[in-house]
Amino acid sequence: MASSIEIMESNLTTSKNQEEKCELKPELADYGSLKDDGDYPSGEFEFKKPGAWKSFVVKLRMLTVYPLQRVRKGSVLNIKLRGKITDQVKGRFSSGLSLPQICENLIKAAYDPRISGVYLHIETLKCGWAKIEEIRRHILDFRKSGKFIVGYAPVWHEKEYYIACACEELYAPPSAYFSLYGLTAQASFLGGVLEKVGVEPQVERIGKYKSFGDRLTRKNISEENREVLTTLVDNIYGNWVNTVSQSKGKKKEDIERFINEGVYQVEKLKEDGWITDIKYEDEVTSMLKKKLGIVEKKKLPLVAYKKYSRVRKWSLGLTGGKDQIAVIRASGSISRVGGSFFEPNSGIVAEKFIEKIRKVRESKRYKAVIIRIDSPGGDVLASDLMWREISLLAESKPVIASMVDVAASGGYYMAMAAQTIVSENLTLTGSIGVVSAKFNFGKLYERIGFNKETISKGQFADMYASHRSFRPDEEKLFAESAQNMYKRFRDKAAASRSMSVDKMEEIAQGRLWTGDDAASKGLVDAIGGFSRAVAIAKHKAKIPQHKKVRLVEVSKQSLSLPQILFRMMTSATGLNHLKDGLISSDEVQARMDDGIMFQGSEGSLLAVADPILNLLKDYLNFV
């Protein structure tokens, strides 16, 4: 049974006439807000300085908290932004960074009288641009409190600098690893590899932009795929240049000139104003001590991100409100049923997701529901079943779909059942199309001396046999089945978005869009993050924007101790199973091409690994 974590959301408002509002610095007022889409509230954070009575109550509450939740007065919140960031709320014993907890910690720190400022340690991040945008927005929101936020970046590239330039001050060591050389996108192709090993992929893709099948059959990029990738890179690069130019007070031409110079000296960064100064970490620590009036011999009172995550918002007076909004998070590839006890699926399992949706629908506690989607898609049947349950939920209460890094193909299938769709400007979405494939291993079987005999009854019983190609009648049935799935997907998308089928066909065809472009095409309603989704949920539920609400986070079930131990054992011994999300013979996939790699100038992978390579490796090891 799913448990719930209660999170409170406060001070999200569109009102401009609130009392005791902290005065904003000019640069924050210029570019720290969310895009206003007319009919929808912005959900912009506005810091309200607590009054004398509220401050007194908060002090009393702090005296009653558990020792693990206590923080020394004058502390500096230390957040190390490094590695993978997920959209899931982490448990006490979970490792890694959680986007909702990073954002909540920054909100808490803004109001916590014990926190003097924030010290961000920034290194290479493994997440999409939507999460980066959300973190950056919360850094700017924190700065509205008037407290300092200092960044230290020993290793960084375009994505990390996008966050770092939002800090009040930014430092880097003399030997910092950095590169600001631009952005690239790469598409991998396995057609030649499969041909050499004797594997024939038979792919049916519906939508001329549906490139998932290209990498199995082609040896080079198609013009349609090139068009999509060029547009995506242009949008991401343009957004980066615009944001950094506003942040640093530079002209766009100057930013692009700097990128094209190929700068590698840290001194040049300081000279041109990209960083505040060149300092080692101990020097930054000494600087912070002076800022806080702490003598050099004493330690800087830092409170780590994980410890501060235990601080309850109640103790800071940030809770309240009787109206409840449910939050359901859906991250990863989509499958219909869960895995085994020892190898549960890590992505979105339809049967478990549907259980949560039904419980929320049957409950009278919730005024509205926010579904956070971070998925490239997966099984079409599973996506359709979840679409149905979300549609039924939307008949009883407002449902807002809030997209994270990616909500494409099957991920968009889920989102389109909601009454309102919110995405970040660089969320990857759309990809309304399907692909199905079968592999003919006949030549490979011959080479290795493997044989398979099949006894069947029925004209199409042996249709998915792995040792031969389709017969003409089988190929016709295979194509018609995929086409039927696509029409269902496209027609439901058209109905959900109040478009004609012909209009939807123009923007479907398996094409991937950024959030901004998707909004202009009518696939998305509003641009913004989680706070905007909350504001819109309030609006739809007729809850005043100034009124606090209680967000109930429906958490996914955590792994048991035996499952944790088993995963540790398989990881140590190399006993890996096939990755989830592979195309199976009887499943049609609504999935964006996760073989596309979006790269920064450092060349690090920004998309998931290619599952087909895993399939080949495991298969060849087996035979």
DRENDORO-646119 format. One line per field, with one value per residue (C-alpha): residue in one letter; x, y, z; residue number from 1. Coordinates in Angstrom, 3 decimals, decimal comma. Example, Ala and Ser with C-alpha at 12.3 -4.5 7.8 and 13.67 -1.06 7.14 Angstrom:
resn <- (a s);
X <- (12,300 13,670);
Y <- (-4,500 -1,060);
Z <- (7,800 7,140);
resi <- (1 2);
***
This chain:
resn <- (m a s s i e i m e s n l t t s k n q e e k c e l k p e l a d y g s l k d d g d y p s g e f e f k k p g a w k s f v v k l r m l t v y p l q r v r k g s v l n i k l r g k i t d q v k g r f s s g l s l p q i c e n l i k a a y d p r i s g v y l h i e t l k c g w a k i e e i r r h i l d f r k s g k f i v g y a p v w h e k e y y i a c a c e e l y a p p s a y f s l y g l t a q a s f l g g v l e k v g v e p q v e r i g k y k s f g d r l t r k n i s e e n r e v l t t l v d n i y g n w v n t v s q s k g k k k e d i e r f i n e g v y q v e k l k e d g w i t d i k y e d e v t s m l k k k l g i v e k k k l p l v a y k k y s r v r k w s l g l t g g k d q i a v i r a s g s i s r v g g s f f e p n s g i v a e k f i e k i r k v r e s k r y k a v i i r i d s p g g d v l a s d l m w r e i s l l a e s k p v i a s m v d v a a s g g y y m a m a a q t i v s e n l t l t g s i g v v s a k f n f g k l y e r i g f n k e t i s k g q f a d m y a s h r s f r p d e e k l f a e s a q n m y k r f r d k a a a s r s m s v d k m e e i a q g r l w t g d d a a s k g l v d a i g g f s r a v a i a k h k a k i p q h k k v r l v e v s k q s l s l p q i l f r m m t s a t g l n h l k d g l i s s d e v q a r m d d g i m f q g s e g s l l a v a d p i l n l l k d y l n f v);
X <- (0,000 1,358 2,227 2,012 4,381 2,776 4,313 2,987 2,976 2,761 3,362 2,535 0,483 -0,278 -1,287 0,841 -0,463 0,684 1,936 5,414 6,792 10,575 11,950 13,287 16,652 16,289 17,940 15,577 12,526 13,754 14,181 13,216 9,541 7,493 5,897 2,349 -0,051 -3,114 -5,828 -3,523 -1,968 1,827 2,473 5,440 7,057 6,826 8,781 6,848 8,896 7,392 5,832 6,822 4,140 4,892 8,624 7,916 5,777 8,492 11,087 8,847 8,305 12,037 12,463 10,167 11,665 13,668 17,457 18,054 15,942 17,782 20,016 22,559 21,762 23,857 24,287 24,896 22,919 25,404 23,967 26,249 24,693 26,383 25,331 21,816 18,761 15,380 11,872 11,032 10,889 13,738 13,353 15,630 17,935 17,863 20,915 21,126 19,485 15,761 14,432 11,410 13,631 16,232 13,484 11,801 15,107 15,654 12,139 12,659 16,070 14,575 12,307 14,494 15,930 18,756 20,003 22,215 22,732 23,353 26,630 26,209 28,926 28,268 29,723 28,646 24,914 23,045 19,562 17,563 17,131 13,691 15,125 17,936 15,338 13,398 16,506 17,574 14,139 14,287 17,748 16,317 13,329 15,673 17,528 14,284 14,749 17,812 20,104 23,299 23,798 27,345 28,356 31,617 32,136 35,299 33,798 31,195 29,863 26,829 24,222 26,004 26,752 23,061 22,427 25,606 25,050 21,869 23,965 24,864 28,558 30,386 33,908 36,116 39,581 42,574 42,596 38,847 37,613 35,245 34,118 31,651 31,937 28,297 25,812 25,508 23,000 24,004 21,908 23,313 22,564 22,837 21,819 25,373 26,111 23,001 23,736 27,253 26,111 23,272 20,281 17,485 15,231 11,739 10,359 6,987 7,069 4,088 5,006 7,718 9,521 9,351 13,085 13,106 13,096 15,747 18,602 17,724 17,439 19,486 23,205 22,836 20,446 17,247 16,341 13,300 15,423 18,026 15,282 14,011 17,439 18,496 15,387 15,920 19,561 18,656 15,980 18,175 21,158 19,009 17,459 20,902 22,317 19,252 19,255 22,995 23,043 20,289 21,950 25,375 24,115 25,842 24,737 23,821 26,472 29,117 28,005 28,194 31,557 32,946 31,675 33,229 36,598 37,161 38,256 40,130 41,818 40,009 41,584 39,640 36,394 37,144 38,312 35,110 32,831 31,678 32,769 33,247 36,789 39,287 39,484 40,125 37,399 39,214 39,464 35,729 35,124 37,296 35,413 32,083 33,421 34,275 30,839 29,261 31,694 33,243 36,894 39,210 40,051 36,428 34,622 32,031 28,632 27,450 24,269 24,218 21,404 20,387 20,215 18,287 15,780 14,638 13,598 9,811 8,112 5,744 8,597 9,109 5,459 5,105 2,228 -1,459 -4,563 -7,215 -7,598 -5,564 -4,073 -2,723 0,624 1,353 4,793 5,419 9,043 10,812 9,837 6,280 5,445 2,130 2,985 5,656 8,735 9,606 10,093 13,864 13,831 10,947 10,564 12,149 9,949 6,205 4,253 0,710 -1,017 0,563 -0,036 -3,694 -4,109 -2,970 -5,235 -8,278 -7,585 -7,286 -10,450 -12,446 -11,211 -13,138 -10,109 -8,497 -9,662 -7,360 -4,581 -1,163 0,479 4,217 5,405 9,027 8,861 9,991 7,086 6,918 4,179 1,139 -1,408 -0,078 -0,160 -3,746 -4,911 -3,396 -4,926 -8,340 -7,941 -6,646 -9,613 -12,028 -10,220 -10,525 -14,316 -14,496 -11,839 -9,304 -6,224 -3,069 -0,257 3,124 5,928 9,554 12,509 10,540 6,890 6,965 5,082 3,608 4,463 2,384 -0,342 -0,722 -0,584 -3,247 -5,921 -5,468 -7,537 -4,434 -0,876 2,078 5,634 8,976 10,134 12,724 10,722 10,862 7,301 4,972 6,375 2,831 3,591 4,162 6,808 6,851 9,632 10,592 14,135 15,004 18,012 18,029 21,476 22,980 21,522 23,151 26,549 26,616 24,964 21,767 18,472 14,857 11,842 8,260 4,963 2,046 -1,668 -3,233 -2,237 -0,476 0,514 4,178 4,187 6,814 9,186 12,732 14,387 12,703 11,297 7,613 5,598 3,750 0,435 2,137 3,893 0,554 -1,075 1,926 1,724 -2,047 -1,869 0,692 -1,297 -4,419 -2,569 -1,290 -4,747 -6,133 -3,315 -3,622 -7,418 -7,433 -4,796 -6,945 -10,044 -8,138 -6,647 -9,881 -8,316 -9,413 -7,733 -6,160 -4,675 -3,307 -1,831 0,246 1,948 1,962 3,845 6,128 7,736 9,468 8,946 10,366 7,828 7,723 7,089 4,545 2,662 2,579 1,212 -1,509 -0,019 0,704 -1,359 1,163 4,919 6,280 7,315 5,706 4,754 2,765 1,014 0,000 -1,307 -3,358 -4,683 -5,846 -7,448 -9,312 -10,430 -11,636 -9,132 -7,939 -4,316 -3,278 -4,657 -2,261 -2,914 -1,701 0,078 -0,118 2,680 1,658 5,005 5,934 6,545 10,133 12,260 12,372 15,652 15,918 15,433 18,124 20,572 19,784 20,417 23,727 24,720 23,811 25,601 28,760 28,746 27,642 24,487 22,488 19,078 17,771 16,874 13,228 11,720 12,899 10,615 9,024 7,375 3,784 3,976 3,686 5,739 4,841 8,339 10,611 14,003 16,126 19,114 19,430 22,190 21,978 25,442 27,070 30,574 31,979 30,467 28,613 25,517 22,256 19,867 19,411 21,666 20,729 18,721 19,325 23,052 22,209 19,952 22,695 25,308 23,129 21,881 25,354 26,602 23,738 24,223);
Y <- (0,000 3,392 5,669 9,433 12,211 15,491 18,614 22,089 24,746 28,374 31,871 31,067 33,983 36,310 39,229 42,379 44,177 42,034 43,527 42,985 41,918 41,851 44,423 42,725 43,425 44,821 41,846 39,400 41,367 41,321 37,607 35,652 35,267 32,716 33,227 34,554 32,719 34,902 32,742 30,894 32,237 32,395 30,785 33,097 32,919 36,087 36,323 37,779 38,799 37,172 39,502 39,684 37,252 34,644 34,900 34,294 31,225 29,828 30,203 28,310 25,502 25,166 24,397 21,378 19,654 16,426 16,765 15,524 18,424 21,105 23,577 25,902 29,605 31,333 28,146 28,010 25,481 23,451 21,768 19,698 19,607 16,685 13,606 12,363 14,313 12,568 13,943 11,429 12,274 10,355 8,286 8,562 5,782 6,701 8,147 10,779 14,143 14,801 17,791 18,352 18,219 20,590 23,091 22,650 23,131 26,442 27,608 26,539 28,217 31,482 31,616 29,805 32,407 29,972 29,952 32,885 31,854 29,044 27,618 25,663 23,233 22,653 19,870 17,832 17,098 14,230 15,501 17,345 21,062 21,205 20,182 22,686 25,412 24,482 24,625 27,931 29,399 28,398 29,947 33,246 32,794 32,247 35,459 37,379 36,712 38,984 36,180 35,401 32,437 31,667 29,120 27,191 25,269 23,162 21,254 22,815 23,222 24,938 23,205 23,764 27,391 27,940 27,248 28,861 32,248 32,646 32,788 36,125 35,220 32,438 31,146 28,588 27,211 28,061 24,515 24,275 21,927 24,007 24,290 26,659 25,642 25,156 22,295 19,217 16,445 13,032 10,170 6,636 4,049 0,274 -0,690 -1,574 -3,389 -5,544 -6,328 -7,535 -9,824 -11,270 -9,645 -8,211 -5,694 -5,443 -2,138 -0,526 3,114 5,409 9,063 10,376 11,951 8,816 8,139 5,295 2,759 4,613 3,567 -0,083 0,031 3,008 3,686 7,471 10,221 10,939 14,462 14,427 13,432 16,067 18,698 17,803 17,651 20,940 22,649 21,200 22,275 25,757 26,137 24,934 27,006 30,103 29,817 29,399 32,459 34,576 33,590 33,996 37,359 38,669 37,220 38,712 41,929 41,176 41,357 38,093 38,755 38,980 35,663 33,888 35,500 34,187 30,663 30,682 31,902 28,554 30,035 27,659 30,025 30,557 34,019 34,966 33,996 36,430 39,131 38,967 38,749 35,148 34,374 36,614 35,525 32,654 30,931 27,512 26,072 26,868 30,497 30,576 29,127 31,824 34,470 33,141 33,221 36,901 37,544 35,960 37,513 34,164 34,089 32,130 29,457 28,382 26,081 27,409 26,150 24,198 22,133 19,440 19,052 15,618 16,734 19,874 17,765 16,433 19,914 20,045 23,023 23,065 24,204 27,225 28,217 27,252 24,863 25,451 25,264 22,584 22,148 19,224 18,616 15,172 14,884 11,714 11,322 9,167 8,785 6,415 4,075 2,771 -0,918 -2,621 -4,921 -4,991 -7,185 -9,969 -9,611 -9,338 -7,293 -4,799 -2,388 0,970 3,009 3,612 0,398 0,918 -1,422 0,337 3,812 2,973 1,865 5,312 7,104 5,101 5,741 9,465 9,445 7,642 9,939 13,098 14,643 16,074 19,221 18,702 16,435 17,192 14,426 14,992 13,209 12,512 9,737 9,030 6,591 2,827 0,264 1,608 -0,552 0,539 4,188 3,842 2,175 4,992 7,572 6,067 6,218 9,796 10,738 9,257 11,110 14,374 13,931 14,180 16,785 19,107 17,284 19,163 17,433 18,921 17,847 17,574 16,778 14,659 13,748 12,353 9,662 7,446 10,198 12,660 10,006 10,188 13,979 14,628 13,155 16,078 19,252 21,451 20,639 22,592 22,152 23,860 25,770 23,068 19,992 17,447 16,492 15,445 12,530 11,376 8,196 4,481 1,960 -1,821 -4,177 -7,796 -9,149 -11,864 -13,742 -16,340 -15,518 -15,231 -18,652 -20,146 -18,673 -20,054 -23,364 -22,732 -24,195 -23,741 -25,758 -24,562 -26,416 -24,013 -23,999 -20,822 -18,629 -16,010 -18,125 -18,136 -14,477 -13,379 -16,289 -15,071 -17,278 -15,811 -12,654 -11,809 -13,340 -10,702 -11,355 -11,157 -7,931 -6,443 -7,420 -6,085 -2,705 -2,404 -3,159 -0,401 2,022 1,301 2,057 5,339 6,452 5,781 7,787 10,677 10,849 10,847 13,579 15,627 15,212 15,989 19,177 20,234 20,029 18,541 15,269 16,935 19,687 17,154 15,116 18,149 18,374 14,663 12,325 11,304 14,764 15,851 19,444 21,641 23,013 26,488 25,105 22,628 25,505 27,431 24,311 23,758 20,624 22,434 25,044 26,878 27,194 26,797 24,396 22,711 25,972 27,035 23,669 24,218 27,715 26,399 23,537 26,093 28,142 25,139 24,046 27,590 27,999 31,613 32,067 33,635 30,683 27,948 24,382 21,049 18,965 15,240 13,485 9,936 8,155 5,023 1,896 1,590 -1,511 -4,073 -5,055 -8,382 -6,506 -3,982 -6,756 -8,676 -5,613 -5,018 -8,641 -8,600 -5,294 -6,679 -9,980 -8,602 -10,749 -8,304 -8,976 -7,405 -3,774 -2,890 -0,916 -3,208 -3,867 -7,286 -9,184 -8,599 -5,041 -1,776 1,062 4,743 5,930 8,806 7,880 7,293 6,596 10,342 11,913 15,598 16,722 19,779 20,733 18,292 15,349 13,829 11,787 13,586 10,842 7,238 4,492 2,630 -0,482 -2,195 -2,401 -4,078 -6,491 -7,474 -7,820 -10,007 -12,070 -12,765 -13,655 -16,121 -17,912);
Z <- (0,000 -0,960 1,897 1,787 2,703 3,624 2,162 2,630 -0,061 0,912 -0,383 -4,005 -5,198 -8,047 -5,879 -6,149 -3,090 -0,200 3,036 4,457 1,101 0,884 -1,545 -4,675 -6,205 -9,745 -11,451 -9,770 -10,819 -14,407 -15,019 -11,952 -12,784 -14,661 -18,025 -17,762 -20,072 -19,657 -18,142 -15,747 -12,515 -12,607 -9,220 -8,740 -5,307 -3,247 -0,041 2,883 5,877 9,004 11,554 15,230 16,420 13,743 14,474 18,170 17,394 15,112 17,884 20,293 17,788 17,212 20,893 20,591 17,534 17,699 18,077 14,503 13,216 15,160 13,353 14,900 14,624 11,967 9,912 6,178 4,141 2,078 -1,028 -3,262 -6,717 -8,406 -10,373 -11,004 -9,874 -9,806 -9,418 -6,689 -2,991 -1,363 1,777 4,802 3,596 -0,100 -1,783 -4,490 -5,026 -5,175 -7,132 -4,849 -1,753 -3,227 -3,989 -0,611 1,227 -0,549 0,411 4,029 4,164 2,928 6,011 8,563 11,013 11,813 8,207 7,226 3,615 1,149 -0,129 -3,386 -4,482 -8,182 -10,320 -13,358 -13,304 -14,951 -15,614 -18,237 -18,749 -17,110 -13,723 -14,219 -14,866 -11,727 -9,535 -11,031 -10,398 -6,736 -6,347 -7,578 -5,262 -2,313 -3,142 -2,609 1,124 1,123 2,319 0,442 -1,873 -2,974 -5,601 -5,905 -9,157 -9,640 -12,609 -14,856 -18,340 -19,920 -17,803 -14,507 -15,352 -16,103 -12,406 -11,100 -12,751 -10,687 -7,508 -5,974 -6,170 -8,051 -7,437 -9,152 -8,313 -10,555 -11,935 -12,539 -15,248 -17,333 -20,930 -22,518 -26,162 -27,157 -27,398 -29,594 -30,261 -31,537 -32,886 -32,896 -35,595 -35,333 -38,863 -39,870 -36,613 -36,827 -40,470 -39,627 -36,804 -38,882 -37,206 -39,358 -37,585 -39,056 -37,861 -38,318 -37,242 -37,634 -38,029 -40,316 -37,344 -35,190 -35,168 -32,637 -35,471 -37,493 -35,279 -35,791 -39,585 -40,804 -40,975 -41,035 -40,014 -41,932 -43,024 -40,717 -37,720 -38,613 -38,759 -35,284 -33,651 -35,249 -33,870 -30,388 -30,255 -31,534 -28,845 -25,977 -27,129 -27,693 -24,236 -22,652 -24,397 -23,545 -19,866 -19,340 -21,150 -18,862 -15,770 -16,496 -18,082 -21,374 -24,986 -26,691 -29,307 -26,566 -25,062 -28,412 -29,200 -25,912 -26,664 -30,113 -28,804 -27,080 -23,755 -21,465 -18,963 -15,661 -15,523 -18,638 -16,873 -14,059 -16,442 -18,497 -15,455 -15,828 -12,262 -9,213 -8,397 -8,495 -5,114 -3,645 -1,464 1,793 0,656 -0,057 3,402 4,989 3,039 4,331 7,899 7,511 6,050 9,137 11,634 12,607 13,645 11,345 13,926 14,290 11,862 9,471 10,723 7,685 7,611 4,931 2,401 3,709 7,328 6,456 4,522 7,920 9,074 9,024 7,400 10,377 12,625 10,363 10,267 6,611 7,072 7,329 5,263 5,267 1,519 0,194 -3,235 -4,124 -5,911 -7,890 -9,475 -12,535 -13,627 -16,036 -18,848 -18,942 -18,470 -17,821 -14,912 -12,235 -12,203 -9,832 -6,090 -6,463 -9,688 -9,535 -12,437 -11,695 -14,032 -14,253 -13,664 -14,933 -12,490 -9,485 -10,915 -11,554 -7,924 -6,759 -9,223 -8,082 -4,403 -5,040 -7,156 -4,480 -1,720 -0,879 0,840 -2,273 -4,007 -6,998 -8,287 -9,778 -11,824 -12,280 -15,439 -16,326 -18,914 -22,511 -22,919 -23,285 -23,686 -25,592 -23,759 -20,379 -21,487 -22,694 -19,469 -17,413 -19,776 -19,093 -15,314 -15,413 -17,630 -15,087 -12,300 -14,260 -14,342 -10,551 -9,707 -11,403 -12,720 -13,706 -15,592 -14,685 -17,026 -15,940 -18,248 -20,700 -21,193 -24,694 -26,586 -23,838 -21,351 -23,359 -23,703 -19,907 -19,759 -22,374 -20,098 -17,689 -17,962 -17,977 -19,053 -17,653 -18,917 -18,585 -21,641 -22,450 -21,490 -24,332 -25,202 -28,000 -30,050 -30,790 -32,690 -32,231 -33,225 -33,197 -34,171 -34,492 -34,842 -37,320 -35,893 -38,707 -40,131 -36,671 -35,771 -38,870 -38,034 -34,521 -35,368 -33,461 -34,697 -33,662 -34,813 -34,259 -34,417 -34,852 -35,611 -37,053 -39,959 -37,829 -34,816 -35,852 -36,871 -34,347 -34,918 -34,313 -36,983 -40,094 -41,673 -41,976 -44,786 -46,907 -45,138 -41,720 -42,650 -43,721 -40,414 -38,460 -40,242 -39,900 -36,180 -35,584 -37,756 -35,731 -32,496 -33,922 -35,038 -31,574 -29,997 -32,479 -32,318 -28,507 -28,527 -30,914 -28,753 -25,547 -26,995 -28,748 -32,202 -35,458 -36,407 -39,445 -37,270 -34,798 -37,651 -38,651 -35,243 -34,410 -36,782 -33,913 -33,718 -30,531 -29,341 -26,619 -24,149 -25,698 -29,182 -27,820 -26,189 -29,466 -31,209 -28,609 -27,017 -23,735 -21,877 -19,689 -19,185 -15,670 -12,950 -9,973 -8,246 -11,287 -11,395 -7,753 -8,542 -11,469 -9,332 -6,762 -9,510 -10,947 -7,480 -6,703 -3,859 -3,432 -4,509 -1,200 0,759 1,866 0,764 1,981 -0,640 -0,001 -1,828 -2,681 -2,506 -4,358 -2,321 -1,158 -1,644 1,128 2,803 0,861 -2,413 -1,513 -0,597 -3,790 -5,949 -4,204 -4,846 -8,553 -9,017 -7,399 -9,309 -12,693 -12,889 -14,961 -16,447 -19,637 -19,112 -18,888 -21,737 -24,567 -27,485 -27,132 -29,903 -28,866 -27,593 -29,530 -28,098 -27,732 -26,955 -27,911 -29,326 -26,229 -28,465 -29,098 -27,031 -26,138 -25,168 -23,774 -24,767 -22,214 -24,105 -21,151 -21,893 -21,151 -22,218 -21,116 -22,422 -25,597 -24,592 -27,930 -27,213 -23,916 -25,744 -28,211 -25,479 -23,278 -26,193 -27,606 -24,134 -23,790 -27,121);
resi <- (1 2 3 4 5 6 7 8 9 10 11 12 13 14 15 16 17 18 19 20 21 22 23 24 25 26 27 28 29 30 31 32 33 34 35 36 37 38 39 40 41 42 43 44 45 46 47 48 49 50 51 52 53 54 55 56 57 58 59 60 61 62 63 64 65 66 67 68 69 70 71 72 73 74 75 76 77 78 79 80 81 82 83 84 85 86 87 88 89 90 91 92 93 94 95 96 97 98 99 100 101 102 103 104 105 106 107 108 109 110 111 112 113 114 115 116 117 118 119 120 121 122 123 124 125 126 127 128 129 130 131 132 133 134 135 136 137 138 139 140 141 142 143 144 145 146 147 148 149 150 151 152 153 154 155 156 157 158 159 160 161 162 163 164 165 166 167 168 169 170 171 172 173 174 175 176 177 178 179 180 181 182 183 184 185 186 187 188 189 190 191 192 193 194 195 196 197 198 199 200 201 202 203 204 205 206 207 208 209 210 211 212 213 214 215 216 217 218 219 220 221 222 223 224 225 226 227 228 229 230 231 232 233 234 235 236 237 238 239 240 241 242 243 244 245 246 247 248 249 250 251 252 253 254 255 256 257 258 259 260 261 262 263 264 265 266 267 268 269 270 271 272 273 274 275 276 277 278 279 280 281 282 283 284 285 286 287 288 289 290 291 292 293 294 295 296 297 298 299 300 301 302 303 304 305 306 307 308 309 310 311 312 313 314 315 316 317 318 319 320 321 322 323 324 325 326 327 328 329 330 331 332 333 334 335 336 337 338 339 340 341 342 343 344 345 346 347 348 349 350 351 352 353 354 355 356 357 358 359 360 361 362 363 364 365 366 367 368 369 370 371 372 373 374 375 376 377 378 379 380 381 382 383 384 385 386 387 388 389 390 391 392 393 394 395 396 397 398 399 400 401 402 403 404 405 406 407 408 409 410 411 412 413 414 415 416 417 418 419 420 421 422 423 424 425 426 427 428 429 430 431 432 433 434 435 436 437 438 439 440 441 442 443 444 445 446 447 448 449 450 451 452 453 454 455 456 457 458 459 460 461 462 463 464 465 466 467 468 469 470 471 472 473 474 475 476 477 478 479 480 481 482 483 484 485 486 487 488 489 490 491 492 493 494 495 496 497 498 499 500 501 502 503 504 505 506 507 508 509 510 511 512 513 514 515 516 517 518 519 520 521 522 523 524 525 526 527 528 529 530 531 532 533 534 535 536 537 538 539 540 541 542 543 544 545 546 547 548 549 550 551 552 553 554 555 556 557 558 559 560 561 562 563 564 565 566 567 568 569 570 571 572 573 574 575 576 577 578 579 580 581 582 583 584 585 586 587 588 589 590 591 592 593 594 595 596 597 598 599 600 601 602 603 604 605 606 607 608 609 610 611 612 613 614 615 616 617 618 619 620 621 622 623);
***
